[in-house]
Amino acid sequence: MAPDASHAPSVWGGETRPPELPGVQSVPLEASPGGFGLEYLTEFAPLLVGQTMMSVRRLIEDVAGTDATVLVLGESGVGKDLVARAIHAASARRNGPFVKVNCAALPAELLESELFGYEKGAFTGAHRRKLGQFEFANRGTMCLDEIGELPRLLQAKLLHVLQDLRFARIGGDEVIRVDVRVVATTNRDLEDAIARAEFREDLYYRLNVVEICVPPLRERTDTLAALVAYHLGRLNKQYGRDVEVRADTLELFRAYTWPGNVRELENLLRRLVVVGHHQQVHDYITRRLHANSSAVGRMPAEPATPPPPVAPAASPPVPASVLDSTLDLRALGRRAAEAAERAALVEVLKRVDWNQAKAARILHVSYKTLRNRLADFGLDPPEGRRRTGKSSSPSELRGPT
């Protein structure tokens, strides 16, 4: 429950400091002798295992003892929220509040009052003072989820708040000072958003003091066993069950590419615990693998007038008998996913005459991501395109000015 808005904040140094919140213990900001804290070591560190996640864990622990702003990047469902909470749990602010605000959930007008609060009479319906989420996060951590969706009108105000940690409530004159550590998360390519004039460049650099990229689940299958054990234990406890994951089911998990990442894994484990049948899980993954291999060549057309379409590259057929078996599903899943992605890249690049900037726009990925995938697949522009220098042009991503 929010504290009573009528509670008068204390005045200090000519400014207003928000009151301490009920039930929240203030902590000194210097590192505590206890290291990273019991919650981090028992609830978060066990999930940051495997070679692919060690760099993420090292960054979390490196920034934990500082107040540096952190930008957490990654696809939807990879666990960006877990990383933000791990940073808070490992820091000296762990006994303070962790406040999360979804920047995509509210229109600009409501989001501003949610973040910064308002005074009584600030607008029609403002019958009493309302504290903003920045005040509730005082001496703790503020997580700005989906920061890439923050309305541009609010970006300038947030920039000033991040610089000074001072602001005024809507309709108020008093300057409020807060002591907050900010962690922002997004699944958008913010550099591309800057190029499209959808995100302020100065705000991007203010947020991106430390950048943590969370890899997708398909790139960290070495963490699957730990993730399955953690979520299965939690779900068994929630539903009063005692379901275990069989070895062949775990092999299926490793073969699957997990487009929904950890969120999809959690939902699938929930289904397994609720219905108690492994066959439903097997059928789900087998259907998805088959659908993935069948979707090769189906790419969206470019909005502008495109060159004549090129016949899609054929992907190697997957025998139905193999799909019905769990013995080779791991190799099958990887082969089907790689074949589908490579064929799609070749088709689009041929369609746009190997103009990589246009291909990136069609595929809705950043130019850098496209170049990396081309290198992964060993795809090079035709010799003529390489000589003329038309195969890549980062400036084309910005479009006309």
C-alpha positions as CSV (number, residue, x, y, z in Angstrom):
1,M,0.0,0.0,0.0
2,A,1.3,3.5,-0.9
3,P,2.1,5.7,2.1
4,D,-0.4,8.4,2.9
5,A,0.2,11.3,0.5
6,S,-0.5,13.8,3.4
7,H,2.6,12.6,5.2
8,A,4.8,15.7,5.0
9,P,8.3,15.0,3.5
10,S,11.2,16.5,5.4
11,V,12.9,19.6,4.1
12,W,16.7,19.5,3.9
13,G,19.2,21.7,2.1
14,G,16.4,23.8,0.5
15,E,15.0,20.8,-1.2
16,T,12.4,18.1,-0.4
17,R,13.5,14.5,0.4
18,P,10.7,11.9,0.3
19,P,9.8,10.1,3.5
20,E,11.2,6.7,4.3
21,L,8.6,4.1,3.3
22,P,7.0,1.9,5.9
23,G,8.6,-1.5,6.1
24,V,11.7,-0.4,4.1
25,Q,14.9,-0.4,6.0
26,S,17.5,2.2,5.0
27,V,21.0,0.8,4.3
28,P,24.3,2.4,3.8
29,L,25.4,2.5,0.2
30,E,28.9,1.2,0.8
31,A,29.5,-2.5,0.2
32,S,28.5,-4.6,3.1
33,P,30.8,-7.1,4.8
34,G,28.4,-9.9,3.8
35,G,29.4,-9.7,0.1
36,F,26.6,-10.0,-2.4
37,G,23.9,-11.0,0.0
38,L,22.1,-14.3,0.7
39,E,19.2,-13.6,-1.7
40,Y,21.5,-13.1,-4.7
41,L,23.7,-16.1,-3.8
42,T,20.7,-18.5,-3.3
43,E,18.1,-17.2,-5.8
44,F,19.9,-15.6,-8.6
45,A,23.5,-16.9,-8.9
46,P,22.4,-20.5,-9.4
47,L,20.5,-19.4,-12.5
48,L,23.6,-17.6,-14.0
49,V,25.5,-20.7,-14.8
50,G,27.1,-22.1,-17.9
51,Q,29.8,-20.6,-20.0
52,T,27.5,-18.4,-22.0
53,M,26.1,-16.7,-18.8
54,M,29.3,-16.3,-16.9
55,S,30.0,-13.0,-18.6
56,V,26.6,-11.8,-17.6
57,R,27.2,-12.9,-14.0
58,R,30.6,-11.2,-13.9
59,L,29.1,-7.9,-15.1
60,I,26.3,-8.1,-12.5
61,E,28.8,-8.6,-9.7
62,D,31.2,-5.9,-11.1
63,V,28.4,-3.2,-11.1
64,A,26.8,-4.4,-7.9
65,G,29.0,-2.2,-5.7
66,T,28.5,0.9,-7.8
67,D,25.5,3.2,-8.6
68,A,26.2,3.1,-12.3
69,T,23.2,3.1,-14.6
70,V,22.8,-0.2,-16.4
71,L,21.1,-1.0,-19.7
72,V,20.0,-4.6,-20.1
73,L,19.4,-5.8,-23.7
74,G,17.9,-9.0,-25.0
75,E,15.1,-10.6,-26.9
76,S,11.7,-10.8,-25.3
77,G,11.5,-13.5,-22.6
78,V,15.3,-14.0,-22.1
79,G,15.3,-13.0,-18.4
80,K,16.1,-9.2,-18.5
81,D,13.9,-8.8,-15.4
82,L,15.9,-11.5,-13.6
83,V,19.1,-9.6,-14.4
84,A,17.7,-6.3,-13.1
85,R,16.6,-8.0,-9.9
86,A,19.9,-9.8,-9.5
87,I,21.8,-6.4,-9.8
88,H,19.5,-5.1,-7.0
89,A,19.9,-8.2,-4.8
90,A,23.7,-8.2,-5.2
91,S,24.0,-4.5,-4.3
92,A,24.2,-2.6,-1.0
93,R,20.6,-1.4,-1.9
94,R,19.2,-4.9,-1.5
95,N,17.3,-4.0,1.7
96,G,15.7,-1.0,-0.1
97,P,12.8,-1.2,-2.6
98,F,12.9,-2.6,-6.1
99,V,10.4,-0.7,-8.2
100,K,9.6,-1.7,-11.7
101,V,7.7,0.5,-14.2
102,N,6.6,-0.8,-17.6
103,C,7.2,2.2,-20.0
104,A,5.0,0.5,-22.7
105,A,2.0,0.0,-20.5
106,L,0.7,3.6,-20.1
107,P,0.2,6.6,-22.4
108,A,2.6,9.5,-22.0
109,E,0.3,11.6,-19.7
110,L,-0.3,8.8,-17.2
111,L,3.3,7.6,-17.4
112,E,4.6,11.0,-16.4
113,S,2.4,11.1,-13.3
114,E,3.2,7.5,-12.5
115,L,7.0,8.2,-12.5
116,F,7.1,11.6,-10.9
117,G,3.8,12.0,-9.0
118,Y,1.5,15.1,-8.8
119,E,0.3,17.7,-6.4
120,K,-3.3,18.2,-5.3
121,G,-5.1,20.3,-7.9
122,A,-2.5,19.7,-10.6
123,F,-5.3,18.7,-13.0
124,T,-8.9,17.7,-13.0
125,G,-9.4,14.7,-10.7
126,A,-6.1,15.3,-8.7
127,H,-7.9,15.4,-5.3
128,R,-4.8,14.8,-3.3
129,R,-1.0,14.5,-3.6
130,K,0.3,11.4,-5.2
131,L,3.9,10.3,-4.9
132,G,5.7,9.0,-8.0
133,Q,7.5,5.7,-8.4
134,F,10.8,7.5,-8.3
135,E,10.0,8.5,-4.7
136,F,8.9,5.0,-3.8
137,A,12.2,3.7,-5.1
138,N,14.2,6.1,-2.9
139,R,17.4,4.3,-1.5
140,G,16.6,1.4,-3.8
141,T,16.6,0.4,-7.5
142,M,14.2,1.7,-10.2
143,C,13.8,-0.7,-13.1
144,L,12.5,1.0,-16.3
145,D,11.2,-1.9,-18.3
146,E,10.8,-1.5,-22.1
147,I,12.6,1.8,-22.0
148,G,12.6,1.7,-25.8
149,E,8.9,2.4,-25.8
150,L,9.2,5.5,-23.6
151,P,7.3,8.3,-25.4
152,R,9.7,10.9,-26.8
153,L,8.0,13.7,-25.0
154,L,9.1,12.1,-21.7
155,Q,12.6,11.3,-22.8
156,A,13.9,14.8,-22.2
157,K,12.5,14.9,-18.6
158,L,13.9,11.5,-17.8
159,L,17.3,12.6,-19.1
160,H,17.4,15.5,-16.6
161,V,16.2,13.3,-13.7
162,L,19.0,10.8,-14.4
163,Q,21.5,13.6,-14.5
164,D,20.5,15.3,-11.3
165,L,18.2,12.8,-9.5
166,R,16.0,15.8,-8.9
167,F,12.5,16.6,-10.2
168,A,9.3,18.3,-9.3
169,R,5.9,16.7,-9.1
170,I,3.4,17.7,-11.7
171,G,1.8,20.9,-10.6
172,G,4.4,21.5,-7.9
173,D,7.3,23.8,-7.4
174,E,9.3,22.0,-4.7
175,V,12.4,20.1,-5.9
176,I,12.4,16.5,-4.9
177,R,15.7,14.8,-4.6
178,V,15.9,11.0,-4.6
179,D,18.7,8.5,-4.1
180,V,18.0,5.8,-6.8
181,R,19.9,3.4,-8.9
182,V,18.4,3.0,-12.4
183,V,18.4,-0.2,-14.4
184,A,16.7,0.0,-17.9
185,T,15.7,-3.0,-20.0
186,T,14.6,-3.3,-23.6
187,N,14.2,-5.7,-26.5
188,R,14.6,-3.0,-29.1
189,D,17.7,-2.0,-31.0
190,L,18.0,1.5,-29.6
191,E,20.7,2.5,-32.1
192,D,18.2,1.8,-34.8
193,A,15.6,3.8,-32.9
194,I,18.0,6.7,-32.7
195,A,18.5,6.5,-36.5
196,R,14.7,6.6,-37.0
197,A,14.5,9.7,-34.6
198,E,12.4,7.6,-32.2
199,F,14.9,7.7,-29.3
200,R,17.1,10.5,-28.0
201,E,20.8,9.8,-28.5
202,D,21.8,11.7,-25.3
203,L,19.4,9.6,-23.2
204,Y,20.8,6.4,-24.7
205,Y,24.3,7.3,-23.6
206,R,23.1,8.4,-20.2
207,L,21.4,5.0,-19.8
208,N,24.1,2.9,-21.4
209,V,26.9,3.4,-18.8
210,V,27.1,-0.3,-18.4
211,E,25.5,-2.6,-21.0
212,I,24.5,-6.2,-20.3
213,C,23.4,-8.3,-23.2
214,V,21.4,-11.4,-22.2
215,P,21.8,-14.1,-24.9
216,P,18.7,-15.9,-26.2
217,L,18.0,-19.4,-24.8
218,R,19.0,-21.1,-28.0
219,E,22.5,-19.8,-27.6
220,R,22.9,-21.1,-24.0
221,T,21.6,-24.6,-23.9
222,D,24.2,-25.3,-21.3
223,T,21.9,-23.5,-18.8
224,L,18.8,-25.5,-19.6
225,A,19.3,-28.1,-16.8
226,A,19.6,-25.4,-14.2
227,L,16.6,-23.5,-15.5
228,V,14.5,-26.6,-15.7
229,A,15.4,-27.6,-12.2
230,Y,14.7,-24.1,-10.8
231,H,11.3,-23.6,-12.5
232,L,10.2,-27.2,-12.0
233,G,10.9,-27.0,-8.3
234,R,9.0,-23.8,-8.0
235,L,6.0,-25.0,-10.1
236,N,5.8,-28.4,-8.2
237,K,5.6,-26.4,-5.0
238,Q,3.0,-24.1,-6.4
239,Y,0.7,-26.9,-7.6
240,G,1.5,-29.5,-5.0
241,R,3.0,-31.9,-7.5
242,D,6.1,-34.0,-7.8
243,V,6.8,-34.1,-11.6
244,E,10.2,-34.9,-12.9
245,V,11.7,-34.2,-16.4
246,R,12.8,-37.3,-18.2
247,A,16.2,-37.5,-20.0
248,D,14.6,-37.8,-23.4
249,T,12.5,-34.7,-22.7
250,L,15.6,-32.7,-21.7
251,E,17.2,-33.8,-25.0
252,L,14.1,-32.4,-26.8
253,F,14.6,-29.2,-24.9
254,R,18.2,-28.9,-26.1
255,A,17.1,-29.6,-29.7
256,Y,14.5,-26.8,-29.7
257,T,15.4,-23.2,-30.6
258,W,13.0,-21.6,-28.1
259,P,11.7,-18.5,-30.0
260,G,9.9,-17.5,-26.8
261,N,13.1,-18.0,-24.7
262,V,12.9,-18.6,-20.9
263,R,9.3,-17.5,-20.8
264,E,8.3,-20.2,-23.3
265,L,10.3,-22.8,-21.3
266,E,8.5,-21.8,-18.1
267,N,5.1,-22.0,-19.7
268,L,5.9,-25.5,-21.1
269,L,7.1,-26.7,-17.7
270,R,3.9,-25.3,-16.2
271,R,1.9,-27.4,-18.7
272,L,4.0,-30.4,-17.8
273,V,3.4,-30.0,-14.1
274,V,-0.3,-29.3,-14.5
275,V,-1.2,-32.2,-17.0
276,G,1.6,-34.6,-15.8
277,H,2.1,-36.0,-19.4
278,H,5.5,-35.8,-21.2
279,Q,3.8,-36.7,-24.5
280,Q,2.1,-33.4,-24.7
281,V,5.4,-31.6,-24.4
282,H,7.0,-33.9,-27.0
283,D,4.2,-33.3,-29.4
284,Y,4.4,-29.5,-28.9
285,I,8.2,-29.4,-29.7
286,T,7.9,-31.8,-32.6
287,R,5.2,-29.7,-34.2
288,R,7.2,-26.5,-33.7
289,L,10.3,-28.1,-35.3
290,H,8.3,-29.3,-38.2
291,A,6.6,-25.9,-38.7
292,N,10.0,-24.2,-38.5
293,S,11.4,-26.4,-41.3
294,S,8.3,-25.9,-43.4
295,A,8.4,-22.1,-43.1
296,V,11.6,-21.7,-45.1
297,G,11.2,-19.2,-47.9
298,R,8.2,-17.4,-46.5
299,M,9.5,-13.8,-46.1
300,P,7.6,-10.4,-46.0
301,A,7.8,-8.3,-49.1
302,E,9.6,-4.9,-48.9
303,P,7.1,-2.0,-48.8
304,A,8.9,-0.1,-51.5
305,T,8.9,-1.4,-55.1
306,P,11.2,-4.4,-54.9
307,P,13.3,-6.0,-57.6
308,P,11.7,-9.1,-59.3
309,P,11.3,-11.9,-56.7
310,V,13.9,-14.6,-56.6
311,A,12.8,-18.2,-56.1
312,P,13.5,-19.1,-52.5
313,A,16.3,-21.4,-51.7
314,A,15.1,-24.9,-51.0
315,S,15.8,-26.3,-47.6
316,P,16.7,-30.0,-47.1
317,P,13.5,-32.0,-46.5
318,V,13.1,-33.5,-43.1
319,P,11.8,-37.1,-43.2
320,A,8.6,-37.6,-41.2
321,S,10.1,-40.8,-39.7
322,V,12.9,-38.7,-38.2
323,L,10.5,-36.2,-36.8
324,D,8.7,-39.0,-35.0
325,S,11.9,-40.1,-33.2
326,T,13.5,-38.4,-30.3
327,L,16.9,-40.0,-31.1
328,D,18.2,-37.4,-33.5
329,L,16.0,-34.4,-32.6
330,R,18.9,-32.4,-31.2
331,A,20.8,-32.5,-34.5
332,L,17.5,-32.2,-36.4
333,G,16.5,-29.0,-34.6
334,R,19.8,-27.3,-35.1
335,R,20.0,-28.3,-38.8
336,A,16.4,-27.2,-39.5
337,A,16.8,-23.8,-37.8
338,E,20.1,-23.0,-39.4
339,A,18.9,-24.1,-42.9
340,A,15.7,-22.0,-42.5
341,E,17.6,-18.9,-41.4
342,R,20.3,-19.2,-44.1
343,A,17.8,-19.8,-46.9
344,A,15.8,-16.8,-45.7
345,L,18.9,-14.5,-45.7
346,V,19.9,-15.7,-49.2
347,E,16.4,-15.0,-50.6
348,V,16.1,-11.5,-49.2
349,L,19.6,-10.5,-50.1
350,K,19.1,-11.7,-53.7
351,R,15.8,-9.8,-53.8
352,V,17.5,-6.5,-52.9
353,D,20.6,-7.2,-55.0
354,W,22.7,-7.8,-51.8
355,N,22.0,-4.4,-50.4
356,Q,22.5,-5.3,-46.7
357,A,21.0,-2.1,-45.3
358,K,17.7,-2.8,-47.2
359,A,17.8,-6.5,-46.2
360,A,18.2,-5.5,-42.5
361,R,15.1,-3.3,-42.7
362,I,13.0,-6.1,-44.4
363,L,14.1,-8.6,-41.7
364,H,13.5,-6.1,-38.9
365,V,17.0,-6.5,-37.5
366,S,19.9,-4.1,-37.0
367,Y,22.6,-3.8,-39.6
368,K,25.2,-5.1,-37.2
369,T,23.1,-8.2,-36.4
370,L,22.7,-9.0,-40.1
371,R,26.4,-8.7,-40.7
372,N,27.1,-11.0,-37.8
373,R,24.7,-13.7,-39.2
374,L,26.2,-13.4,-42.7
375,A,29.6,-14.1,-41.1
376,D,28.2,-17.0,-39.1
377,F,26.9,-18.6,-42.3
378,G,29.9,-17.7,-44.4
379,L,27.8,-15.7,-46.8
380,D,29.8,-13.1,-48.8
381,P,28.5,-10.6,-51.4
382,P,29.1,-11.4,-55.1
383,E,32.5,-10.2,-56.3
384,G,30.9,-7.3,-58.3
385,R,29.0,-6.0,-55.3
386,R,32.1,-6.2,-53.1
387,R,34.1,-4.1,-55.6
388,T,31.5,-1.4,-56.0
389,G,31.1,-1.1,-52.2
390,K,27.3,-1.4,-52.5
391,S,26.9,-4.5,-50.4
392,S,26.7,-2.5,-47.1
393,S,26.0,1.0,-46.2
394,P,25.1,1.8,-42.5
395,S,24.0,5.3,-43.4
396,E,21.1,3.8,-45.5
397,L,19.5,2.5,-42.3
398,R,18.7,6.1,-41.4
399,G,16.6,6.7,-44.5
400,P,15.9,10.1,-46.0
401,T,16.4,13.2,-43.8
